[in-house]
Amino acid sequence: MAEMMMDESVSINEEMGGDASQAMMQPDDDIRIVVMSRLESLTPDELRKLDSLIDGESARILMKILPELEDVINMVASQVQQQPQMGALAQM
């Protein structure tokens, strides 16, 4: 991995090839569980702070990096009706 990062002429996605790099962009159930577990460990104040800091554009960028967040955002968005003060997650 370190060798690939040092060789700036070839990206990791180019190294893997088209099919493999597309596969890497698919949500993974194991990662989804880890993300949910970590979010559940946050206090309500931490969750509110996180939500206030992430705007809609930032959330879309984060979902490109961590596609598992889409499920989390959809879950939170469904609860927005109960908590209309939600920020970026409600804008998705």
MODELLER restraints for C-alpha pairs under 7 A, 6 or more apart:
rsr = mdl.restraints
at = mdl.atoms
rsr.add(forms.Gaussian(group=physical.xy_distance, feature=features.Distance(at['CA:4:A'], at['CA:12:A']), mean=6.83, stdev=0.5))
rsr.add(forms.Gaussian(group=physical.xy_distance, feature=features.Distance(at['CA:13:A'], at['CA:21:A']), mean=5.27, stdev=0.5))
rsr.add(forms.Gaussian(group=physical.xy_distance, feature=features.Distance(at['CA:25:A'], at['CA:67:A']), mean=6.83, stdev=0.5))
rsr.add(forms.Gaussian(group=physical.xy_distance, feature=features.Distance(at['CA:26:A'], at['CA:67:A']), mean=6.66, stdev=0.5))
rsr.add(forms.Gaussian(group=physical.xy_distance, feature=features.Distance(at['CA:27:A'], at['CA:67:A']), mean=5.19, stdev=0.5))
rsr.add(forms.Gaussian(group=physical.xy_distance, feature=features.Distance(at['CA:27:A'], at['CA:68:A']), mean=4.97, stdev=0.5))
rsr.add(forms.Gaussian(group=physical.xy_distance, feature=features.Distance(at['CA:28:A'], at['CA:68:A']), mean=6.66, stdev=0.5))
rsr.add(forms.Gaussian(group=physical.xy_distance, feature=features.Distance(at['CA:31:A'], at['CA:68:A']), mean=6.92, stdev=0.5))
rsr.add(forms.Gaussian(group=physical.xy_distance, feature=features.Distance(at['CA:32:A'], at['CA:68:A']), mean=5.14, stdev=0.5))
rsr.add(forms.Gaussian(group=physical.xy_distance, feature=features.Distance(at['CA:51:A'], at['CA:86:A']), mean=6.85, stdev=0.5))
rsr.add(forms.Gaussian(group=physical.xy_distance, feature=features.Distance(at['CA:51:A'], at['CA:87:A']), mean=5.62, stdev=0.5))
rsr.add(forms.Gaussian(group=physical.xy_distance, feature=features.Distance(at['CA:51:A'], at['CA:88:A']), mean=6.05, stdev=0.5))
rsr.add(forms.Gaussian(group=physical.xy_distance, feature=features.Distance(at['CA:51:A'], at['CA:89:A']), mean=6.75, stdev=0.5))
rsr.add(forms.Gaussian(group=physical.xy_distance, feature=features.Distance(at['CA:52:A'], at['CA:87:A']), mean=5.51, stdev=0.5))
rsr.add(forms.Gaussian(group=physical.xy_distance, feature=features.Distance(at['CA:52:A'], at['CA:88:A']), mean=6.82, stdev=0.5))
rsr.add(forms.Gaussian(group=physical.xy_distance, feature=features.Distance(at['CA:54:A'], at['CA:88:A']), mean=5.56, stdev=0.5))
rsr.add(forms.Gaussian(group=physical.xy_distance, feature=features.Distance(at['CA:55:A'], at['CA:88:A']), mean=4.38, stdev=0.5))
rsr.add(forms.Gaussian(group=physical.xy_distance, feature=features.Distance(at['CA:56:A'], at['CA:88:A']), mean=4.95, stdev=0.5))
rsr.add(forms.Gaussian(group=physical.xy_distance, feature=features.Distance(at['CA:56:A'], at['CA:89:A']), mean=6.94, stdev=0.5))
rsr.add(forms.Gaussian(group=physical.xy_distance, feature=features.Distance(at['CA:56:A'], at['CA:91:A']), mean=5.81, stdev=0.5))
rsr.add(forms.Gaussian(group=physical.xy_distance, feature=features.Distance(at['CA:56:A'], at['CA:92:A']), mean=6.07, stdev=0.5))
rsr.add(forms.Gaussian(group=physical.xy_distance, feature=features.Distance(at['CA:63:A'], at['CA:69:A']), mean=5.66, stdev=0.5))
rsr.add(forms.Gaussian(group=physical.xy_distance, feature=features.Distance(at['CA:63:A'], at['CA:70:A']), mean=6.23, stdev=0.5))
rsr.add(forms.Gaussian(group=physical.xy_distance, feature=features.Distance(at['CA:73:A'], at['CA:89:A']), mean=5.90, stdev=0.5))
rsr.add(forms.Gaussian(group=physical.xy_distance, feature=features.Distance(at['CA:76:A'], at['CA:89:A']), mean=6.82, stdev=0.5))
rsr.add(forms.Gaussian(group=physical.xy_distance, feature=features.Distance(at['CA:77:A'], at['CA:89:A']), mean=6.11, stdev=0.5))
rsr.add(forms.Gaussian(group=physical.xy_distance, feature=features.Distance(at['CA:77:A'], at['CA:90:A']), mean=5.31, stdev=0.5))
rsr.add(forms.Gaussian(group=physical.xy_distance, feature=features.Distance(at['CA:80:A'], at['CA:86:A']), mean=6.34, stdev=0.5))
rsr.add(forms.Gaussian(group=physical.xy_distance, feature=features.Distance(at['CA:80:A'], at['CA:90:A']), mean=6.18, stdev=0.5))
